[in-house]
Amino acid sequence: MLLNLIDQLGPIFLLVAAGFALAKIGLIGATAIDGLTKMTFWTLIPATLFLTISANRVSELFNLSIWIAYYGAVTLTAISVFILLRAGKKNSTPEAIVLAFGAIFSNIGMLGIPVVDILFGHEGLLVLTTILCIHAISLLTPTILLLEWSRNRTGNPVAILGKTLRAQICNPIIIAIICGIVVAASGITLPTVATTFFGMLKAAMPPIALMLIGAGIYGQKLRGNLGASITGAVAKVCIMPSLVFVIGSLLHLPLRTMAPAIMIAALPPGVNSVLMATTYGTARERTATTMLVATLLSVVVLPVLAIILAFD
C-alpha cells in the first residue's frame, strides 16, 4: 500500500518541483505563467469537469450529505477563525472577514482536480464536482454581504452581489458544470470524437496545473502579520479537514465518499482569497502569506492524509 501511495504522490510533488525549477532558472516567467493559467482555467478544468459530469447520473451529483459535511466544516472554520482574529482587536472586522474567507476557500480547480484525480480517480472527481458546483456561490455570497455591511459602504450591496453572481454565471467552470448536467440529464451519448477531445484535455490538466502551482510558489515571500496568516493556514489545512471527517462520520458517510472531501478541505486557499483582499484593499499581504504558508503546510499534510485515508 505504501509503495502504491508513493507511486501516486511522487509524480505530484515532482511536477510541482519541476514547475518551481523552471521558474527559478527563468525558463518560465510571469507572462508564461499567466497565459498557461488562463488556458488551464478556460479549457483544461472545464473539459475535465464536463467529461466527469456528463458520464454520470444527475442524481449522483446532488449528495446532500456531502454538502452538509463539507459546508458545515466551512461554516465552523470560518466562524472560529473570525472569532480568533477579532480577539484582542488586533484585526478589524473587514480584515477578519477577508482572512476567514482565505481559511475556507480551497484551491479546487488548479490543485484539487489533479490531486483527487490521481489519488481517487473518477469516483473522487464525482465528489469533487458535487462540492465544486456550489463552492463559489456559497462562499462568495455571504463574504461579500458581510464585507459590505461591515464597511458601511455607500454602494448598494445587492447590486455588488448581483454583479459578482453574474460574473460567476459566466465563469467557464460553472458553464462546464451546467453543460455536463444537461448532457447527463438528457441521456445523450457523446460522439467518440468529442469524448476523445475532452479526454485529451483532461489528461493534460494534472501535469500543467501542478507545474503552474510550483512556478507560482517561486518568488513568494512571507509578509504582514505572520500570526494571523499562520492561524488561517492551520485552520484551512488542518482544522477544516478534521471537521469534514467528524461531520461526515456523524452522517455515516462511507470512507470512499469522505476521503476526497477531506482531501479537498485540506487544500491550500485559491487565488480568489487574494483577489477578495485586493478588491476590498484589506489584509492583502496577510492573505497572500496565508496562501503561501498553507501551500507549504499542505506539502506535509496532504501525504499524511493520503496514507491515513488509503483504501483498496
C-alpha positions as CSV (number, residue, x, y, z in Angstrom):
1,M,0.0,0.0,0.0
2,L,2.8,2.4,0.9
3,L,4.6,1.8,-2.3
4,N,1.4,2.4,-4.2
5,L,0.9,5.7,-2.4
6,I,4.5,6.7,-3.2
7,D,3.8,5.9,-6.9
8,Q,0.7,8.1,-6.7
9,L,2.1,11.0,-4.7
10,G,5.6,11.0,-6.2
11,P,4.6,12.5,-9.6
12,I,2.5,15.2,-7.9
13,F,5.5,16.6,-6.0
14,L,7.9,16.0,-8.9
15,L,5.6,18.1,-11.1
16,V,5.3,20.9,-8.6
17,A,9.1,20.8,-8.1
18,A,9.6,20.9,-11.9
19,G,7.4,24.0,-12.2
20,F,9.4,25.7,-9.4
21,A,12.7,24.8,-11.0
22,L,11.6,26.1,-14.4
23,A,10.6,29.4,-12.8
24,K,13.8,29.6,-10.8
25,I,16.1,29.2,-13.8
26,G,14.0,31.6,-15.9
27,L,12.5,29.2,-18.5
28,I,9.0,30.2,-17.5
29,G,8.3,33.8,-16.5
30,A,5.3,35.7,-15.2
31,T,3.8,36.2,-18.7
32,A,4.0,32.5,-19.5
33,I,2.6,31.5,-16.1
34,D,-0.3,34.0,-16.6
35,G,-1.0,32.6,-20.1
36,L,-0.9,28.9,-19.1
37,T,-3.1,29.7,-16.1
38,K,-5.7,31.2,-18.3
39,M,-5.5,28.3,-20.7
40,T,-6.0,25.9,-17.8
41,F,-8.9,27.9,-16.4
42,W,-10.7,28.3,-19.7
43,T,-10.1,24.8,-21.3
44,L,-8.5,22.1,-19.2
45,I,-10.5,22.4,-16.0
46,P,-13.9,22.9,-17.8
47,A,-13.1,19.9,-20.0
48,T,-12.3,17.7,-17.0
49,L,-15.5,18.7,-15.2
50,F,-17.7,18.4,-18.3
51,L,-16.4,14.9,-19.1
52,T,-16.8,13.7,-15.5
53,I,-20.4,15.0,-15.0
54,S,-21.7,14.0,-18.4
55,A,-20.7,10.4,-17.9
56,N,-22.8,10.1,-14.7
57,R,-26.4,10.2,-13.5
58,V,-27.5,13.7,-12.3
59,S,-28.7,12.2,-9.0
60,E,-25.1,11.3,-8.2
61,L,-24.1,15.0,-8.3
62,F,-26.5,16.2,-5.7
63,N,-25.5,14.5,-2.5
64,L,-26.9,16.4,0.5
65,S,-24.7,14.5,3.0
66,I,-21.6,15.6,1.2
67,W,-22.7,19.2,1.1
68,I,-23.6,19.2,4.9
69,A,-20.3,17.6,5.8
70,Y,-18.2,19.9,3.7
71,Y,-20.0,23.2,4.0
72,G,-20.7,22.5,7.7
73,A,-17.0,22.3,8.2
74,V,-16.6,25.5,6.1
75,T,-19.0,27.4,8.3
76,L,-17.5,26.2,11.6
77,T,-14.0,27.0,10.4
78,A,-14.9,30.5,9.1
79,I,-16.6,31.4,12.4
80,S,-13.7,30.1,14.5
81,V,-11.1,31.9,12.5
82,F,-13.1,35.2,12.6
83,I,-13.5,35.0,16.4
84,L,-9.8,34.2,16.9
85,L,-8.7,37.1,14.7
86,R,-11.0,39.5,16.3
87,A,-9.9,38.6,19.8
88,G,-7.8,41.4,21.2
89,K,-8.9,43.7,18.5
90,K,-5.7,43.1,16.5
91,N,-7.7,42.8,13.3
92,S,-10.6,44.9,12.1
93,T,-13.9,43.3,11.2
94,P,-13.3,43.6,7.4
95,E,-9.8,42.2,7.9
96,A,-11.0,39.2,9.9
97,I,-13.7,38.5,7.3
98,V,-11.2,38.5,4.4
99,L,-8.7,36.3,6.4
100,A,-11.5,33.9,7.4
101,F,-12.5,33.7,3.7
102,G,-8.9,32.7,2.9
103,A,-9.1,30.0,5.5
104,I,-12.1,28.2,3.8
105,F,-11.8,28.8,0.0
106,S,-9.9,25.7,-1.3
107,N,-7.9,25.7,-4.5
108,I,-10.1,23.1,-6.0
109,G,-9.5,23.9,-9.7
110,M,-5.8,24.1,-10.1
111,L,-4.7,21.8,-7.3
112,G,-7.8,19.8,-6.2
113,I,-8.6,18.3,-9.5
114,P,-5.2,16.8,-10.3
115,V,-4.7,15.6,-6.7
116,V,-8.1,14.0,-6.4
117,D,-7.9,12.5,-9.9
118,I,-4.5,10.9,-9.2
119,L,-5.5,9.6,-5.7
120,F,-9.1,8.7,-6.1
121,G,-9.9,8.6,-9.8
122,H,-13.3,9.1,-11.4
123,E,-15.2,8.4,-8.1
124,G,-13.2,11.1,-6.4
125,L,-13.8,13.6,-9.2
126,L,-17.5,13.0,-8.8
127,V,-17.3,14.0,-5.1
128,L,-15.2,17.0,-6.1
129,T,-17.7,18.1,-8.7
130,T,-20.5,17.8,-6.1
131,I,-18.6,20.2,-3.8
132,L,-17.5,22.5,-6.6
133,C,-20.9,23.1,-8.2
134,I,-21.9,25.4,-5.3
135,H,-18.4,26.3,-4.0
136,A,-18.0,29.8,-5.3
137,I,-21.6,31.0,-4.8
138,S,-21.9,29.6,-1.3
139,L,-18.7,31.2,-0.1
140,L,-18.6,34.4,-2.1
141,T,-22.2,35.5,-1.4
142,P,-22.0,35.7,2.4
143,T,-18.5,37.0,2.4
144,I,-19.4,39.9,0.1
145,L,-22.5,40.7,2.0
146,L,-20.7,40.7,5.3
147,L,-17.9,42.9,3.9
148,E,-20.3,45.4,2.6
149,W,-22.2,45.5,5.8
150,S,-19.1,45.8,8.0
151,R,-17.6,48.6,5.9
152,N,-20.8,50.6,5.6
153,R,-20.0,51.5,2.1
154,T,-22.3,53.8,0.1
155,G,-22.6,51.3,-2.7
156,N,-25.6,49.0,-2.9
157,P,-24.6,45.6,-1.5
158,V,-27.3,43.9,-3.5
159,A,-26.1,45.5,-6.8
160,I,-22.5,44.5,-6.0
161,L,-23.6,41.0,-5.1
162,G,-25.6,40.8,-8.3
163,K,-22.5,41.8,-10.4
164,T,-20.5,39.1,-8.6
165,L,-23.1,36.4,-9.2
166,R,-23.4,37.4,-12.9
167,A,-19.6,37.0,-13.2
168,Q,-19.8,33.6,-11.7
169,I,-22.5,32.5,-14.2
170,C,-20.1,33.5,-17.0
171,N,-17.4,31.5,-15.3
172,P,-16.2,28.7,-17.7
173,I,-16.1,26.2,-14.8
174,I,-19.8,27.0,-14.0
175,I,-20.7,26.7,-17.7
176,A,-19.0,23.4,-17.9
177,I,-20.8,22.1,-14.9
178,I,-24.2,23.2,-16.3
179,C,-23.5,21.7,-19.7
180,G,-22.4,18.5,-18.1
181,I,-25.6,18.3,-16.1
182,V,-27.7,19.0,-19.2
183,V,-25.9,16.2,-21.1
184,A,-26.2,13.8,-18.2
185,A,-29.9,14.5,-17.7
186,S,-30.8,14.2,-21.4
187,G,-29.1,10.8,-21.7
188,I,-27.2,12.0,-24.8
189,T,-24.2,9.8,-25.7
190,L,-21.3,12.0,-26.8
191,P,-19.7,11.0,-30.1
192,T,-16.3,9.4,-30.0
193,V,-14.5,12.4,-31.4
194,A,-16.0,14.6,-28.6
195,T,-15.0,12.2,-25.8
196,T,-11.5,11.8,-27.2
197,F,-11.2,15.6,-27.5
198,F,-12.3,16.2,-23.9
199,G,-10.3,13.2,-22.7
200,M,-7.1,14.6,-24.2
201,L,-7.7,18.0,-22.4
202,K,-8.5,16.1,-19.2
203,A,-5.2,14.2,-19.5
204,A,-3.2,17.4,-20.0
205,M,-4.8,19.1,-16.9
206,P,-2.9,17.5,-14.0
207,P,0.7,18.0,-15.2
208,I,0.2,21.6,-16.4
209,A,-1.8,22.6,-13.3
210,L,0.7,21.1,-10.9
211,M,3.7,22.7,-12.7
212,L,1.9,26.0,-12.5
213,I,1.4,25.6,-8.8
214,G,5.2,25.1,-8.4
215,A,6.0,28.0,-10.7
216,G,3.7,30.2,-8.7
217,I,5.4,29.4,-5.4
218,Y,8.7,30.7,-6.7
219,G,9.5,34.2,-5.6
220,Q,6.7,34.4,-3.0
221,K,7.7,35.9,0.4
222,L,6.3,35.9,3.9
223,R,4.7,39.4,4.5
224,G,2.4,41.0,7.0
225,N,1.3,39.7,10.4
226,L,2.5,36.1,10.5
227,G,0.3,35.3,13.5
228,A,-2.9,35.9,11.6
229,S,-1.6,34.1,8.5
230,I,-0.5,31.1,10.4
231,T,-3.9,30.9,12.1
232,G,-5.7,30.9,8.8
233,A,-3.3,28.4,7.2
234,V,-3.5,25.9,10.1
235,A,-7.3,26.3,10.1
236,K,-7.5,25.7,6.4
237,V,-5.1,22.7,6.1
238,C,-5.6,21.0,9.4
239,I,-8.8,22.0,11.2
240,M,-11.2,22.1,8.3
241,P,-10.5,18.6,7.0
242,S,-10.8,17.3,10.6
243,L,-14.3,18.9,10.8
244,V,-15.3,17.3,7.5
245,F,-14.3,13.9,8.9
246,V,-16.2,14.5,12.1
247,I,-19.4,15.7,10.4
248,G,-19.1,13.0,7.7
249,S,-18.8,10.3,10.3
250,L,-21.9,11.6,12.2
251,L,-23.7,11.4,8.9
252,H,-22.4,7.8,8.3
253,L,-20.7,8.7,5.0
254,P,-18.6,5.9,3.7
255,L,-14.8,6.4,3.6
256,R,-14.8,6.3,-0.2
257,T,-17.0,9.3,-0.2
258,M,-15.5,11.2,2.7
259,A,-11.8,10.7,1.6
260,P,-11.9,13.0,-1.4
261,A,-13.9,15.6,0.5
262,I,-11.4,15.6,3.4
263,M,-8.5,15.9,0.9
264,I,-10.3,18.9,-0.8
265,A,-10.8,20.5,2.6
266,A,-7.1,20.2,3.3
267,L,-6.1,22.1,0.1
268,P,-4.5,25.5,0.5
269,P,-6.6,28.6,-0.4
270,G,-7.0,29.5,-4.0
271,V,-6.2,32.8,-5.7
272,N,-9.8,34.0,-5.1
273,S,-8.8,34.8,-1.5
274,V,-6.1,37.2,-2.7
275,L,-8.5,38.7,-5.2
276,M,-11.0,39.3,-2.5
277,A,-8.4,41.1,-0.3
278,T,-7.2,43.2,-3.3
279,T,-10.8,44.2,-4.3
280,Y,-11.5,45.5,-0.9
281,G,-8.0,46.8,-0.2
282,T,-8.0,44.7,3.1
283,A,-5.3,42.4,4.5
284,R,-3.7,41.9,1.1
285,E,-0.2,40.9,2.5
286,R,-1.6,38.7,5.2
287,T,-3.9,36.9,2.8
288,A,-1.1,36.3,0.3
289,T,1.1,35.0,3.2
290,T,-1.8,32.7,4.4
291,M,-1.9,31.2,0.9
292,L,1.9,30.6,0.9
293,V,2.0,29.2,4.4
294,A,-0.9,26.9,3.7
295,T,0.6,25.7,0.5
296,L,3.9,24.8,2.3
297,L,2.0,23.2,5.1
298,S,-0.1,21.1,2.7
299,V,3.2,19.6,1.4
300,V,3.3,17.7,4.7
301,V,-0.4,17.3,5.5
302,L,-1.6,16.0,2.1
303,P,0.7,13.0,2.0
304,V,-0.1,12.2,5.6
305,L,-3.9,12.3,4.8
306,A,-3.3,10.2,1.7
307,I,-1.8,7.5,3.9
308,I,-4.5,7.7,6.6
309,L,-7.3,7.7,4.0
310,A,-5.8,5.0,1.8
311,F,-8.2,2.2,0.9
312,D,-8.1,-0.7,-1.6
